[in-house]
Amino acid sequence: MSTTHTLRIDPAFGSILEPLAPGVYGYTMEHDGALYLPMIWSAEEGKGHVGRFLDSLPRDRTVRVPNVISDRLAGMLERRGFVRIWEMAPEMNEDVEVWERKGETAG
């Protein structure tokens, strides 16, 4: 059984988020040497903006995307080598789901 989570967001919501790439809004933060993407939002769903943004992320950095509620985004992350892990969130005092792609090391 597949679950689909749809989040309807007013397009004006993008105006309060940082532009991350053409057509992509959200914010990033660094923690323990990893790049976190706690919020990713596309201004035009299905146009490939988020996929291009994910493809542009640095390969030498560990990238983590917590609390993914979109099956579509989870699939995009999985196809790009992200794996699902659980990470302790001290501010919530519980483990949260995180999609992670470890940084590649120069060899």
N, C-alpha and C positions, 0 to 999 in steps of 0.2 A: 504494500500500500504506500502510495506516495502522498506526501503532504505538501501543500502549497501555501505559502504565507505571502499575502499581498499587503503591502503597506502603501496606502494612498497618501501622497504628500503634495501639499499645495506648492506649485512652482515657485512661489515667492520664498519658500523655505531655502532655496538655493542662494538667495541673496544674503543669508546670515552665515553661510559656510564659506570656507576658503576655496577659491578655484584651484584644483589640483592639476587639471589638464583641460584641454578643450572639451567642453560638455560634461565635465566631471567635477563635483564639489564634495567637500568633506573636510576632514582635518587629519593631520598626522602628528605623531609624537614619538620621541625616543625614550626608551627605558631599557636599562641593562644592555646597552649596545645594539638593541633591535629597533627596527622601524615599525611602529604600530599604526594601523589604519582603523581607528575605532568607528569611523563613519565614512561611507562612500555612497554617493548619490549621483545618478545620471540625469541630466536635464532632459534627455531624449532616450527613453528606453528602447533597446533593440537596434541602436545605431552603431554599436561597437565602441563607443567612447570608453566605457569601463575596461573592456578587454585591452584596448590600446594602452590605457593607463597602466594596467597590471603588467603588460609586456614591457613597459618602459622602466619599471622599478629596477633598482640596481641589483645585479646578480651576486655581488660580493657582500651584500648585507642580508642579515636575517630579517625577514618581513613577517609580521603577525597581524592577522585580521580577527579580532575577537567578536563573539556574539553574532555570527552571521545568521540572519533569519530568512534569507532568500535562497531557495533551492537553486535558482538560476546562478546567483553569485557563488554558491558553494560548488556548483559544477564548473564554473569558470576557474575557480581557485584550484580545484582538483586537477583539471586539465593542464594547469600551469605548474604542477609539481608541489602544490601545497598539500600538507597532510593535517588531519584533525588531531589536536592534542587537547589536554585539559591543563589549565594553569590556575594556580591559586591566586585569587584576587583578594588581598588583605582587606581592602576597603569594604568588600562585600562579605568577607569571612566565608568564602566558598570557592570551589573550583568553577571556572567558566570555560566554555568551549572556545578554542582558538584555532584558526587555520594558520599553519606555519610553513614557510619555505626557508630552509637554512641557507645561509650565505655560502657561496662557492669559494673555496680557497685557491689562490694561485699556486700552481704546482710546477 
